[in-house]
Amino acid sequence: MRFGTIKQHQTYLKRWEKYCQSNGLGKVEATVANGIDFLATLFSAGLGYSAINTARSALSSVMCCVRLLVVFTVGDKWKTIRLGKHLQLIELIAYNEDKTLCVESHLQTYLTHTQPLRGQHFKLLISYAKP
C-alpha cells in the first residue's frame, strides 16, 4: 500500500478499534455484520460516500472471514514483484470433513489464543522475538 492510503486507512482503523472496544468486540473476531454496523454508524454521523468507502477499504485490508472462507490480501510491496504486477487474493475455504485438516478452524483457534497478545496490532502473525 502507498503511504497516503495507509494514512487514510489508519484513521478508520482507529475508529474501528474504538467501535469494537465500545461494543465489547475483539477487532479480529468481529463479524461482517459488525463491520456493516460500523459503516452505518459512520453514515449516521454524517460522513459522505468517499469517507465510508475509505473506511470499508480499510476494514477489508485487514482480513475478512466470510462464511467459512478466509481471504488474505498481500498489501505490502515486495521486492520480487515486478512494478505494475499485483498478487492475487489468497482464499482458504473451510474443510468441514475433518476439522484437524481445516485451515479456517485452525486460524480461528489461533486468533482466539493470540487475542490477548495483540493489543493494537492488526497483523495476523505476531511474535515475541524481534526479526
C-alpha positions as CSV (number, residue, x, y, z in Angstrom):
1,M,0.0,0.0,0.0
2,R,1.1,3.5,-0.6
3,F,1.9,5.9,2.3
4,G,-1.2,8.1,1.6
5,T,-3.5,5.0,1.6
6,I,-2.0,3.8,4.8
7,K,-2.5,7.2,6.4
8,Q,-6.2,7.3,5.3
9,H,-6.8,3.7,6.5
10,Q,-5.2,4.3,9.9
11,T,-7.8,7.0,10.6
12,Y,-10.7,4.5,10.1
13,L,-8.9,1.5,11.7
14,K,-8.5,3.6,14.9
15,R,-12.3,4.4,14.7
16,W,-12.9,0.7,14.2
17,E,-10.9,-0.1,17.2
18,K,-12.9,2.3,19.3
19,Y,-16.1,0.9,17.9
20,C,-15.0,-2.6,18.9
21,Q,-14.0,-1.5,22.4
22,S,-17.3,0.3,23.0
23,N,-19.3,-2.7,21.8
24,G,-17.2,-5.3,23.6
25,L,-15.9,-6.9,20.4
26,G,-12.5,-8.2,19.5
27,K,-11.0,-6.5,16.4
28,V,-10.2,-9.8,14.9
29,E,-13.3,-11.8,15.9
30,A,-15.8,-9.1,14.8
31,T,-18.3,-10.3,12.2
32,V,-19.2,-8.9,8.8
33,A,-22.5,-7.7,10.5
34,N,-20.4,-5.7,13.0
35,G,-18.5,-4.2,10.1
36,I,-21.7,-3.2,8.4
37,D,-23.0,-1.7,11.6
38,F,-19.7,0.3,12.0
39,L,-20.1,1.7,8.5
40,A,-23.7,2.6,9.3
41,T,-22.6,4.5,12.4
42,L,-20.2,6.5,10.2
43,F,-23.1,7.2,7.8
44,S,-25.3,8.3,10.8
45,A,-22.5,10.6,11.9
46,G,-22.8,12.4,8.6
47,L,-19.8,11.0,6.7
48,G,-20.1,11.0,2.9
49,Y,-19.7,8.2,0.4
50,S,-16.0,8.7,-0.1
51,A,-15.2,8.6,3.6
52,I,-17.4,5.5,4.1
53,N,-15.8,3.8,1.1
54,T,-12.3,4.5,2.6
55,A,-13.5,3.0,5.9
56,R,-14.8,-0.1,4.0
57,S,-11.5,-0.4,2.2
58,A,-9.6,-0.1,5.5
59,L,-11.7,-2.9,7.1
60,S,-11.2,-5.2,4.1
61,S,-7.5,-4.6,4.0
62,V,-7.0,-6.1,7.4
63,M,-8.6,-9.5,7.0
64,C,-12.0,-10.8,6.2
65,C,-13.5,-14.1,7.2
66,V,-16.7,-14.6,5.3
67,R,-18.8,-17.8,5.8
68,L,-16.1,-20.4,6.1
69,L,-13.8,-18.6,3.8
70,V,-10.7,-16.8,4.9
71,V,-9.3,-14.2,2.4
72,F,-5.8,-12.8,2.7
73,T,-4.5,-9.8,0.7
74,V,-0.9,-9.0,0.3
75,G,-0.8,-5.3,0.7
76,D,2.9,-4.6,1.2
77,K,5.2,-4.1,-1.8
78,W,7.6,-7.0,-2.3
79,K,11.0,-6.7,-3.9
80,T,10.3,-9.8,-6.0
81,I,7.1,-8.4,-7.6
82,R,7.5,-6.5,-10.8
83,L,6.3,-2.9,-11.0
84,G,2.7,-2.9,-12.1
85,K,2.1,-6.5,-11.1
86,H,-0.2,-7.4,-8.1
87,L,-0.5,-10.5,-6.1
88,Q,-3.9,-12.2,-6.3
89,L,-6.0,-12.8,-3.2
90,I,-5.4,-16.0,-1.3
91,E,-8.6,-17.7,-0.5
92,L,-8.8,-20.6,2.0
93,I,-12.0,-22.5,2.2
94,A,-13.1,-24.4,5.3
95,Y,-12.9,-28.2,5.1
96,N,-15.7,-29.5,7.2
97,E,-15.0,-33.1,6.5
98,D,-12.1,-33.1,9.0
99,K,-11.6,-30.2,11.4
100,T,-7.9,-31.3,12.0
101,L,-7.2,-30.5,8.4
102,C,-9.3,-27.3,8.2
103,V,-7.3,-24.2,7.8
104,E,-10.2,-21.9,8.7
105,S,-10.7,-23.8,12.0
106,H,-7.1,-23.6,13.0
107,L,-6.9,-19.9,12.1
108,Q,-9.9,-19.2,14.3
109,T,-8.2,-21.1,17.2
110,Y,-5.0,-19.2,16.6
111,L,-6.9,-15.8,16.6
112,T,-8.7,-16.7,19.8
113,H,-5.5,-17.8,21.6
114,T,-3.4,-14.8,20.4
115,Q,-6.1,-12.1,21.0
116,P,-4.8,-11.1,24.5
117,L,-1.3,-10.6,23.0
118,R,-2.4,-8.4,20.0
119,G,-3.2,-5.2,21.7
120,Q,-3.2,-2.6,19.0
121,H,-1.5,-4.8,16.4
122,F,-3.5,-5.7,13.3
123,K,-1.1,-8.1,11.6
124,L,-2.2,-11.7,11.5
125,L,1.1,-13.3,12.6
126,I,2.7,-12.0,15.8
127,S,5.9,-12.9,17.7
128,Y,7.7,-12.1,20.9
129,A,11.1,-12.3,19.2
130,K,12.4,-9.4,17.1
131,P,13.2,-10.4,13.5
